[in-house]
Amino acid sequence: MEKSSYKTTLKKSAFKELESVPRAYIKNIIRTIEELSEEPRPRGCEKLIGKELYRVRIGKYRVIYSIDDENQIIGIIKIGHRKDIYR
């Protein structure tokens, strides 16, 4: 069975949050987001309790996203530091 890739969308607010991330992390975050299109539930991702959202860690930063398997779309909801992301 051939894996088909998902389309990744970024909310405007998530894009703004990405711009405020220190440069040292941006490349890793972008690479991780690109990898989500091939594997939406990578090793280490966690489903958030009580929500249909997932999170993946990149150092001290987190990417919160939704997965629409039917339409094969990954929606990046939030990007931020671990101390702020769940507020």
QUIVEN-V976837 format. One record per residue. PHI is phi as a letter, one per 40 degrees, with the letter a starting at -180 (none if undefined). PSI is psi in degrees with one decimal (NA if undefined). D_LAST is the distance of its C-alpha to the last C-alpha in whole Angstrom. Layout:
# QUIVEN-V976837
phi: {PHI/PHI}
psi: {PSI/PSI}
d_last: {D_LAST/D_LAST}
This chain:
# QUIVEN-V976837
phi: {none/c/c/c/c/c/c/b/b/b/c/d/c/c/c/c/c/c/c/c/c/d/d/d/c/d/c/c/c/c/c/c/c/c/c/c/c/c/b/c/b/c/d/g/c/b/c/c/c/g/b/c/b/b/b/b/c/b/g/c/b/b/b/b/a/b/b/b/c/c/c/f/b/b/b/c/c/a/b/a/c/d/c/b/c/c/c}
psi: {125.8/133.8/130.9/149.4/151.0/153.7/136.1/129.6/147.5/121.9/150.8/-41.6/-36.9/-37.3/-42.1/-39.9/-38.5/-39.1/-25.8/-3.2/140.4/143.9/-34.9/-26.9/-21.3/-46.4/-43.1/-38.7/-45.2/-41.8/-43.0/-43.5/-41.9/-38.6/-27.7/-29.0/-25.6/-37.0/91.7/-20.4/70.7/166.2/132.2/-9.8/152.8/141.5/134.0/139.6/130.7/3.4/156.5/50.9/157.1/160.6/147.9/143.2/140.7/92.3/-125.6/-1.0/156.1/146.2/121.1/130.2/161.6/155.1/124.1/93.6/-34.9/-46.4/0.0/56.1/134.7/124.8/114.7/118.0/-49.5/148.1/126.5/175.4/147.5/-28.6/-18.6/-20.7/-32.7/3.7/NA}
d_last: {40/38/35/34/31/28/27/24/22/19/17/18/15/14/18/17/14/17/19/17/17/20/23/24/21/21/25/23/20/23/25/22/21/25/26/24/26/29/27/24/23/24/24/21/19/17/16/13/14/15/14/17/14/15/14/16/16/18/19/15/14/12/14/12/15/17/21/24/27/29/29/28/25/22/19/16/13/11/12/10/11/10/8/6/6/4/0}
